[in-house]
Amino acid sequence: MSWFGQLISRRRMYADLSEEIQQHLEEKVEALMAEGMSRADAVQTARREFGNVALLEERSREVWGWPTIESLCADVSFALRQFRKSPGFTITAVLILALGVGVNSAIFSLVHHILLEPLPFPHPERLYAVWASSDAQGDSRIAASGPDFLDYNDQNRSFSNIAEMISSFTFTWTGEGEPKLVNCSSASEGLFSMLGIRPYLGRLYEPREYTYLNNDTIVVSYRFWKNQLGSDPHVVGRVIHFEDDTQTIVGVLPPMPDLFPDTDVWPKLVVRPSWSFMQWRGNKFLSVIGRVKAGITPAMAEQDLTGILRRAAGEPPDVRVRLVPLKDDLVGNVHVQLEIIMAAVALVLLVACVNVAALLLARSVKRSAEMALRVSLGAGHRRLMQQLIVEGLGLSVAACSLGILAGHFGLRLIGYLPAWRLPRVEGLHLDAAALLATAAVAIATTLFFSWVPSMTFWKLNLSSVLRRERAGGGRFQGRFFSWLVIAEIACAVVLSVSAGLLLRSFWRVQHVNPGFRPESMLTVYLRTNYYSPGGRGFWRDVLDGVAALPGVRSAALADCTPGKGAASATLLFDDRPNDPNHLPPAQGCWTSQDFFRTSGTPLIQGRFFTEADNADSPPVVIVNAETARRYWPGQNPIGKRIGVNYTGPGRTSTAAPRMREVVGIVAGIKQGTLDSPTEPAIYMPYLQDETSHDMATMSLFVRSASDPRTLANSVRTRIHAISPNQPVGDLRTMQDLMGQSLAPRRYSLLLLGAFAVLAVLLAALGTYGIVSYAASQRMQEFGVRMALGASRYSLMSHVIRNGLALTTIGAIVGASLALLANRALSQLLFQVSPLDAVSFSSAAVLLALTSIGACLPAAWRASHVDPVRALRNE
Amino acid sequence: MPIGPEKKAAQRDLFRGALEMMILQSLRRQPMHGYALVQHIRQRSNDLLQVEEGSLYPALQRMLKEELVKAEWEISATNRRVRTYKISARGLKHLERELSSFERMLTAINLVLSPAKG
């Protein structure tokens, strides 16, 4: 008979079988009755001698079928029925697991994508960023100057390829609508070939084009081509105007999400000949990227370049060259944040799994009567296990599918948080390995805790189970449940303490005195082509024009932006010997007259700049309190004289700096992020700038009488009235800007906080479930106690005490773990000790309250048990 | 007496081949239905073989599937609708083979178990 025929006649065959067995039994009964037995006795004897009808029938049917598949189908439909019958359990378990899987796969994918995935270039492990470091100068990330690079390039024996680049500056794009700033990255010959980059359209620069300085051809990024040039397929040959230059587009680069993704155009960087500012040894602003030869270790290459750099004149004797793997260099310092978030999310998964384990175990105990019945009806061990595992699989499959959805959308959401400024987020996708790993944990937990109870069902005795159903449980389970509660609470405590520490750090950072008043303040970055004192007319017009606008209190210019950054300088003193290798560093800033009045920075001593501090008057400088404290301890700096070696990019003169008189001391402005310490800083009138660099780029600051955003349009219009081709980029309030500098902190806090809340909620749910379950097992006991005179209050407190005991153990375990974990966290903390008592105690109180809340329903039921009913069940 | 799963399985396996042989041998004599088969085996063994009656049916189904026997619904002498099993040609061949190998084995076991000669 073909299997297809079997399939059709199967039903018929089974019917025959049942009838046959029925006939057999009847014939036997008749025979027994003929021997004089009563009908009832005969029926019983016939059945006993026949054996287990259901089991034998099933076994006979199995002969025909594919027993595994058929019983599997039966199990699946039974499992579905079970899920429908207890929707509360099913939904809770599925949601908890889905949450765990979703959040984890999203975060793991994020971390994998950003931190682990190799760069998409050939042999990425041989690509390094080259930095110098000097302990004497206290700087571990010194960039290279033009001559440094030429020395590396000509003398090294370790690199198959080495290139320098300027990674972020701007051009003004004119001639097509409102003038715009475009982001530029510029690289010397060799970068593209080193990274194996081929043009998307047209061509890249030819070797011939790296032999002259004039920019007549330009290569643009994929992003610029798509967003600004309308994906024009005939873009090659198109002429655009940058910086008053006419340039012909010769090529479009492919999408490069890993390499300076914000870049619009990639002008060439010519090394020989070179611009004059590239020829000074001390003008260190270039990034260097190299590919080491096969077989050369980073240490060998470092030694090679260190030797080259030390041979140059004027380098500090302890200067060393460091190679940083290019990926780490591009990713920057987010790895601490990401690793901590990953650890947090793993804890959430752990709590979720513990919760589901508890749910499954509690359910299996509830079902022990059903299982005992099935065992005594002849269900085999494998068969029972198969069914439980099918149920477990059903739960995990549903949870994982939901989890994948959640992870997918979660990841999308992270991609939409641009203010976080995570590197490499482009092309972020749910990672198959991350997903598999998390799903595997979830499935393994579900299956394991579905399977564990099946081991005990064998020991169940039907009659005792049916009789003492309510008293089941047993000591082993009780202890096991306690461990689950403790584990959950411990995880929740670790997360709450960490979130608490971050929250307190965030609060502290927000309440740092920035040294200026960011409210009612507007700022915009202005880039011009004025590289000479000819630009001063433009800046004066801008200052005067904007200051005269209605609603403007004052306006100022500076080449630094408070809260964002300042260039670096070194100081020369005329009252002490100066060691040229160890000049003390300071942040340097060229400002207009009203800078401090506009920023709202208090004067501590001396005076602000006045109109008299101009190009023709003796040069002056204002220092911040930290400079005074560090370089003139116990002295009055007013009237002292210093020279300022301005080492920021764009300096166009190497002449020795003029000596300046200190005329004022101001409060410390946070020139970096709020959580960085206030460094020594010096401020100089921009009209007294002997380097001329500042003529090109300045930020305009406007203090307004009311909401600064209402001024944005009039400021823009006024600047365009002065110079129609001047791009006026992002007009932003200082508060915005400050908020952005806090974004990484805010997001780590938000994520960790969300995970902590999740863990606490899950722990509450788990505690509730387990305590309720344990109490329901003891209802008779409570009834007896009540009958013996226990008060409601004492029963309630008994249940709550049990819950609190577990919570206390969990909190102690969690706090100890948190002590260990917080070492990793310390890098993200600000003015908060990793042992912060407030965070620890509030986490403990939070968990205690939560667990009391979770115990209350069970306690209430225990104290309202009806003794009569409880005893009747006995 | 509670019967553990292992014990049950062992019993089933032990009787598998033997039960099949007995059934085929009985059917070679004359076609029979299930109840009659049980009675027949019991009588022929002088009630020494206490076969669990039901265990006959999985064995019969197996043999049906392997086409060692054929089954048809008939009306019995006692006017009962019964399913009568007949041995097939293939069943006969199978029985011969099984019997000869069983006899060989029995002889071998006998030789081993009988007291040593000289």
Interface residues (C-beta under 8 A of the other chain):
Chain A: D16 L17 E19 E20 I21 Q23 H24 E27 K28 E49 F50 G51 N52 V53 L56 E57 R59 S60 R61 E62 V63 W64 G380 H381
Chain B: P5 H33 G34 Y35 V38 E52 E53 G54 S55 Y57 P58 L60 Q61 R62 L64 K65 A71 W73 R80 R81 V82 R83
